[in-house]
Structures are given as structure tokens and as C-alpha cells.
Amino acid sequence: MPCKSCGSVNQRKFTGEMGIHFLGLKNIDKPVVWVFPELVVCLDCGTAQFAVPEAELRQLAKGDAPNT
């Protein structure tokens, strides 16, 4: 599948590690939601695509995260 940004087919899959923070000072005490998605990176323009796993997506939708 070509890159959605530049149309290149020069892409590669990687595993990633990402901490998602809730926005704003009012959420400063909320813990980070950690996700470990598979990334598809365009090696021509640098655009990356990933999907948030279902369990972490639910945490983000609820607006809270477990203390880990």
C-alpha cells in the first residue's frame, strides 16, 4: 500500500514504544498510557502510521489510565 502522504512504496514496518499523555495542566497527575504499536514508516518522507491497541484505546476514551 503506498504512503498516504507522498505515494511512495518505500516503507518498512517497525515496533514502537510510545507514552501518550493527557493534554493540559488539569491532567498533569494522570498516568501515561503506554502503547507498543507496529509502525509503518515511509522511508522517503518520514510519515508514520500506527493503530492504538484496543485496551489502551479504551483507557484514552475513558480519560484515565491505571497506575503502573
Secondary structure, DSSP 8 states (H G I E B T S, - for coil): ---TTT----EEEEE--EEE--SSGGGTTS--EEE--EEEEETTT--EE----HHHHHHHHHT-----
